[in-house]
């Protein structure tokens, strides 16, 4: 009997294991916890979210919102559990990290076709058609395994650095100096692709429990405060990479000090952008803001949105206390820098996400060069479906290229002079033909096309889903705007 070994029990690995098991294939899920953890991990739960608790925009006029809807329709375990662990986040999907990880761990443990083994994998396991392997070791692939992967694929193996934002205690926030409001009345920094229209003022909350439907807490700056804050970031002591390491940041997740060094106003046009916000005390837009997003369902802690940093711990405590309302902040998790590892997917992977240099070895998730939680989940889903089709002797039938799931494959297969990790974008999907529409109308039309094509794929492609076929009279999704 065929058994698939999946190495790595993060979002991609757990999604892949679940999808294979749901299709009647036995899976051995190999995870180094509890024997070891990566530098960014703090618990022994599976699917620990180490960078942010947000899965970004939920509206279908966002590419990642479309990707989430496609995964839901296709039966994604990650999306199902994310909804169960959801916390308020305006126009975004954010989760309580502990609830999410605990429930993912329980669901995987309860599946009769999934067995879990604790092992620190240092070399690519030997694979064969009868015993294929999926590497889903994520952005923090261990040094020994990364070295073995580099030896297998050659100079195309790449590494860069990523950073995570601090988390602070809610009861250390001065609620008289901040105000509760989502950007444009919807989401925050991560939902700006959605933003249109005007902001709405709301009374300033006095405590962490007064969140209501507005999920973001805003710390407003005047011009003098902003300029002093940027100067302090630039001057702060940073953790330096080791002498033999080359620092390569992902442009979509830059540390704040890297952005600040590019120009005094860079942060004001980035994570500290004040557009779509109105301070209810002045009825004016602040010069800049730092946004806070709840980390858990009880709103006992908050993430500094977009504030990835490599400042030393002492400097983080000093500089972040310059943020209005955070003068007495208590940092529960300091920001830090960690290594991400990925391969040059267009050169190294075939159409099944199999390593050309190692037949029988498949890659899924961030190690392939997708960026983001939802994209990693999608990578695990796609890899599992394609592998199930191969193992079942079926014709290979990937998701249509017009869908966001198909767009993930397009990114991984599209030749590039210098391959870089990427979130899902509309550029991963073919444009509409013969129609000239405004941007939001164009994205809405592309979503409608994608979901129609996805539904046809789910009902016709072998092993595309284990869910019942969608009824022909089922209501179409609402395109949230």
C-alpha positions in Angstrom: 0.0 0.0 0.0 1.3 3.5 -0.9 2.1 5.7 2.1 3.2 9.3 1.6 5.7 10.8 4.1 5.2 14.5 4.7 8.1 16.3 6.3 7.0 19.4 8.3 3.7 20.0 10.1 3.1 23.6 9.4 0.3 25.0 7.3 1.5 23.4 4.0 2.4 20.1 5.6 -0.8 19.7 7.6 -3.0 20.7 4.7 -1.2 18.3 2.3 -1.4 15.5 4.9 -5.1 16.1 5.4 -6.0 16.3 1.7 -4.1 13.1 1.0 -5.7 11.3 3.9 -9.2 12.5 2.9 -8.6 10.9 -0.5 -7.8 7.5 1.1 -4.0 7.7 1.1 -2.1 6.8 4.3 0.2 9.6 5.5 3.1 9.6 7.9 3.5 13.2 9.1 7.1 13.8 10.3 7.6 16.9 12.6 10.6 17.8 14.7 8.5 19.0 17.6 8.7 18.3 20.5 12.3 17.2 20.0 13.3 20.6 18.7 11.9 24.0 17.7 13.0 26.7 15.2 14.2 30.0 16.7 10.8 31.6 15.9 8.6 28.9 17.6 7.4 28.9 21.2 5.1 25.9 21.5 4.8 22.3 20.5 1.5 22.7 18.7 1.4 22.1 14.9 0.7 25.0 12.6 2.2 27.6 14.9 1.8 31.1 13.4 5.0 32.8 14.2 4.9 36.1 12.1 1.4 37.5 12.4 -2.0 36.2 13.4 -3.6 37.7 10.2 -4.4 35.8 7.0 -5.0 39.2 5.3 -7.9 40.6 3.4 -11.2 38.7 3.2 -12.9 40.5 0.3 -13.2 38.8 -3.1 -11.8 41.9 -4.8 -8.5 41.0 -3.1 -6.5 38.2 -4.7 -5.8 36.6 -1.3 -9.5 36.9 -0.4 -10.3 35.0 -3.6 -7.7 32.4 -2.7 -9.3 31.9 0.7 -12.7 31.4 -0.8 -11.4 28.9 -3.3 -9.8 26.9 -0.5 -13.0 26.9 1.5 -15.0 25.6 -1.4 -12.4 22.9 -2.1 -12.4 21.7 1.5 -9.3 23.2 3.1 -8.7 22.1 6.7 -6.7 25.3 7.4 -9.5 27.6 6.3 -12.1 25.6 8.2 -10.1 25.8 11.5 -9.2 29.5 10.8 -12.9 30.4 10.8 -13.3 28.6 14.1 -10.5 30.5 15.7 -11.3 33.9 14.1 -10.9 37.2 16.0 -12.1 40.6 14.9 -9.9 42.2 12.3 -12.0 44.5 10.2 -11.8 43.5 6.6 -9.2 40.8 7.2 -9.2 37.2 8.5 -7.2 37.0 11.7 -7.1 34.2 14.3 -6.4 33.5 17.9 -3.0 31.8 17.4 -3.3 29.3 20.3 -6.9 28.3 19.5 -5.9 27.8 15.8 -2.8 25.7 16.5 -4.5 23.6 19.2 -7.4 22.8 17.0 -5.2 22.0 14.0 -3.2 19.7 16.1 -6.3 17.9 17.4 -7.8 17.5 13.9 -4.6 16.0 12.5 -4.2 13.7 15.5 -7.8 12.4 15.1 -7.6 11.4 11.4 -7.3 7.6 11.1 -5.1 7.7 8.0 -2.5 10.2 9.5 0.2 9.0 11.8 2.6 11.4 13.4 6.3 10.8 14.1 8.7 13.1 15.9 12.1 13.3 14.1 14.7 15.9 13.2 15.1 15.3 9.5 18.6 16.2 8.3 18.6 14.8 4.8 16.0 14.4 2.1 14.4 11.0 2.7 14.8 8.4 0.1 11.7 8.4 -2.1 10.1 6.2 -4.8 6.8 6.0 -6.7 5.6 3.6 -4.0 6.8 5.9 -1.2 6.8 9.5 -2.3 7.9 12.3 0.0 6.6 15.9 0.4 9.0 18.4 1.9 7.0 21.1 3.6 9.6 22.3 6.0 8.7 26.0 5.6 10.8 29.1 5.8 12.9 27.9 8.7 14.2 24.6 7.1 16.9 23.3 9.4 20.5 23.9 8.5 21.4 20.3 7.8 18.3 19.6 5.7 18.8 22.9 3.8 22.4 22.0 3.1 21.3 18.6 1.7 18.7 20.3 -0.4 21.3 22.8 -1.7 23.5 19.8 -2.6 20.6 18.2 -4.5 19.6 21.3 -6.5 22.9 23.2 -6.8 23.4 26.9 -6.9 19.7 27.7 -7.5 19.1 27.1 -3.8 18.4 30.5 -2.2 18.1 32.0 1.3 16.9 35.4 2.6 15.8 36.9 5.8 12.4 37.7 7.2 11.4 39.6 10.3 8.5 39.4 12.8 6.7 42.1 14.7 6.5 42.6 18.5 3.4 41.7 20.5 2.4 43.9 23.5 0.1 43.5 26.5 -3.3 45.2 26.1 -3.3 46.4 29.7 -0.1 48.4 29.1 -1.8 50.6 26.4 -2.9 54.1 27.4 -6.4 53.9 26.0 -7.0 57.7 26.5 -4.3 58.4 23.8 -5.4 55.9 21.1 -8.6 55.4 19.1 -10.4 52.4 17.7 -11.1 52.5 14.0 -10.5 50.3 11.0 -9.1 52.0 7.9 -11.9 53.2 5.7 -14.2 51.5 8.2 -13.0 48.1 7.0 -9.6 46.6 7.6 -6.1 47.9 8.5 -2.7 48.1 6.8 -3.2 44.6 5.3 -6.7 45.5 3.9 -5.6 48.6 2.0 -6.1 47.0 -1.3 -9.8 47.1 -0.4 -9.8 50.8 0.6 -12.2 53.1 -1.1 -14.4 55.9 0.4 -14.1 57.8 3.6 -13.2 57.0 7.1 -15.7 57.1 10.0 -15.0 58.4 13.4 -15.8 56.4 16.6 -15.4 57.1 20.3 -12.0 56.3 21.7 -12.1 53.1 23.7 -11.2 53.2 27.4 -10.1 49.6 27.7 -9.2 46.5 25.6 -12.7 45.0 25.8 -14.3 48.0 24.0 -13.4 46.7 20.6 -16.8 46.3 19.0 -16.7 45.8 15.3 -13.7 48.1 14.7 -10.7 45.7 15.1 -7.7 48.1 14.9 -6.4 50.4 17.6 -4.6 53.4 16.2 -1.7 55.3 17.9 -1.8 58.8 16.3 1.4 60.9 15.7 1.7 64.6 14.9 4.5 65.6 12.6 7.1 66.3 15.3 6.4 63.0 17.0 6.7 61.1 13.8 10.0 62.7 12.7 11.5 62.0 16.2 10.3 58.4 16.1 11.8 57.8 12.6 15.1 59.3 13.7 15.2 57.0 16.8 14.5 54.0 14.6 17.4 54.9 12.3 19.8 55.5 15.1 18.8 52.4 17.2 21.2 49.5 17.6 20.3 46.6 15.4 21.0 42.9 15.6 23.6 42.2 12.9 23.8 39.1 10.8 26.7 36.7 11.2 29.8 37.6 9.2 29.3 34.7 6.8 25.6 35.4 6.1 24.2 37.6 3.4 21.0 39.4 4.3 18.3 39.3 1.7 15.0 40.7 2.8 11.6 39.9 1.2 10.3 43.3 -0.1 6.8 42.5 1.3 8.0 42.1 4.8 10.8 44.6 5.4 11.9 45.5 8.9 10.8 49.0 9.9 14.4 50.2 10.2 15.2 49.1 6.6 12.2 51.2 5.4 13.1 54.1 7.6 16.6 54.2 6.2 15.2 54.6 2.7 13.8 58.0 3.5 12.1 59.9 6.4 8.7 59.6 4.9 8.8 56.0 3.8 7.0 54.7 6.9 4.3 57.4 6.6 3.6 55.9 3.1 3.9 52.3 4.4 2.8 50.7 7.7 2.3 54.1 9.3 0.0 55.5 6.5 -2.9 57.5 8.1 -5.2 57.4 5.1 -8.8 56.3 5.8 -8.5 57.2 9.5 -10.0 60.1 11.4 -9.0 60.9 15.0 -12.3 61.4 16.8 -10.8 63.9 19.2 -9.5 66.2 16.5 -11.8 65.1 13.6 -8.7 65.2 11.5 -6.5 62.6 9.9 -3.3 62.1 12.0 0.1 62.8 10.5 0.9 59.1 10.9 -0.3 56.1 12.9 0.9 52.8 14.3 -1.9 50.3 14.1 -2.4 47.5 16.7 -4.4 44.3 16.0 -5.8 41.9 18.6 -3.7 38.7 18.9 -6.4 36.6 20.7 -10.1 36.4 21.1 -10.1 38.0 24.5 -7.9 40.9 23.1 -5.4 40.6 25.9 -2.5 41.3 23.6 -1.8 43.2 20.4 0.5 42.9 17.4 2.1 46.1 16.0 0.9 45.8 12.4 3.7 45.9 9.8 6.4 46.6 12.5 8.8 43.7 11.8 12.2 44.7 13.3 15.7 43.7 13.9 16.4 46.3 16.6 17.9 44.8 19.8 15.5 44.0 22.5 16.6 46.9 24.7 16.2 49.3 21.8 12.8 47.9 20.9 11.6 48.7 24.5 13.1 52.2 24.3 12.0 53.2 20.8 8.5 51.7 20.8 7.7 53.6 24.0 7.9 56.7 21.8 4.6 55.6 20.2 1.7 57.7 21.6 -0.3 55.5 24.0 2.5 53.0 24.4 4.7 54.9 26.8 4.4 52.1 29.4 4.1 49.2 27.0 4.9 45.7 28.1 6.4 43.6 25.3 5.2 40.0 25.4 7.2 38.9 22.3 10.0 41.0 20.9 10.4 41.4 17.2 13.2 39.4 15.6 14.9 38.4 12.3 14.9 34.8 11.1 16.1 33.0 8.0 13.8 32.0 5.2 14.8 29.3 2.7 13.3 28.6 -0.7 14.2 27.1 -4.0 14.1 28.5 -7.6 10.9 26.7 -8.3 10.5 27.5 -12.0 13.9 25.8 -12.7 13.7 23.0 -10.1 10.1 21.8 -9.9 8.1 20.1 -12.6 4.4 20.6 -13.2 3.5 18.2 -10.3 5.7 20.2 -7.9 8.2 17.4 -7.9 12.0 18.1 -7.7 13.4 17.3 -11.1 16.7 16.3 -9.4 15.0 13.9 -7.0 12.0 12.0 -8.5 9.5 11.1 -5.9 10.3 14.2 -3.8 7.7 16.9 -3.9 7.8 20.4 -2.4 5.0 22.4 -0.8 4.6 25.7 1.0 7.1 28.5 1.5 10.1 26.4 0.7 8.8 26.6 -2.9 8.8 30.4 -3.0 5.2 31.3 -2.1 4.9 33.9 0.6 2.1 34.1 3.2 0.0 31.8 5.4 -2.8 31.3 2.9 -0.4 30.8 0.0 1.4 28.1 2.0 -1.8 26.4 2.7 -2.7 26.5 -1.0 0.7 25.1 -1.9 0.0 22.1 0.4 -3.4 21.7 -1.1 -2.3 21.8 -4.7 0.7 19.4 -4.1 -1.6 16.9 -2.4 -4.2 16.9 -5.1 -1.7 16.5 -7.9 0.1 13.7 -6.0 -3.2 12.0 -5.3 -4.1 12.1 -9.0 -0.7 10.6 -9.9 -1.0 7.9 -7.3 -4.5 7.0 -8.4 -3.4 6.6 -12.0 -5.5 9.6 -13.0 -4.8 12.2 -15.6 -3.1 15.2 -14.1 -5.7 18.0 -13.8 -4.4 21.1 -11.9 -6.6 24.0 -10.9 -7.5 26.3 -13.9 -5.0 29.1 -14.5 -7.8 31.6 -14.2 -8.2 30.7 -10.5 -6.1 31.9 -7.6 -5.1 28.3 -6.9 -4.0 28.1 -10.5 -2.2 31.4 -10.0 -0.1 29.8 -7.3 1.1 27.2 -9.8 1.7 30.0 -12.4 4.0 31.8 -10.0 6.0 28.6 -9.3 6.3 27.7 -13.0 6.8 31.1 -14.6 10.5 31.6 -15.6 12.0 34.7 -14.0 15.5 36.1 -14.3 15.7 36.2 -10.5 13.0 34.2 -8.8 11.7 35.8 -5.6 9.0 34.7 -3.1 5.6 36.2 -3.8 2.1 36.5 -2.3 -0.8 35.7 -4.6 -1.5 38.7 -6.8 -3.9 39.4 -9.7 -0.8 39.3 -12.0 -0.6 35.5 -11.3 -3.9 35.1 -13.3 -4.6 36.0 -16.9 -6.4 39.3 -17.6 -9.9 39.5 -18.8 -10.2 39.6 -22.6 -12.0 42.3 -24.5 -13.3 44.1 -21.4 -12.1 47.5 -20.1 -13.2 48.0 -16.5 -12.2 50.1 -13.6 -9.8 48.3 -11.2 -12.3 47.2 -8.6 -14.9 46.1 -11.2 -12.1 44.2 -13.0 -11.1 42.4 -9.9 -14.7 41.6 -9.1 -15.1 40.2 -12.7 -11.9 38.1 -12.3 -13.2 36.7 -9.1 -16.5 35.7 -10.7 -14.7 34.0 -13.5 -12.3 32.3 -11.1 -15.1 30.9 -8.9 -17.1 29.7 -11.9 -14.0 27.9 -13.3 -13.1 26.5 -9.9 -16.6 25.0 -9.4 -16.3 23.3 -12.8 -12.9 22.0 -11.9 -14.1 20.7 -8.5 -17.0 18.8 -10.1 -15.0 17.4 -13.1 -11.4 17.0 -12.3 -10.4 13.7 -10.6 -9.8 13.9 -6.9 -10.1 17.7 -7.0 -12.2 17.7 -3.8 -13.8 15.3 -1.4 -16.8 17.5 -0.8 -20.2 17.0 -2.5 -20.7 18.7 -5.8 -21.9 22.3 -5.6 -25.7 22.6 -6.4 -26.4 24.4 -9.7 -28.9 26.6 -7.9 -26.6 27.5 -5.0 -26.4 31.3 -4.5 -23.3 33.0 -5.9 -20.9 34.5 -3.4 -21.3 38.1 -2.4 -18.4 40.2 -3.7 -17.6 42.2 -0.6 -16.6 45.7 -1.5 
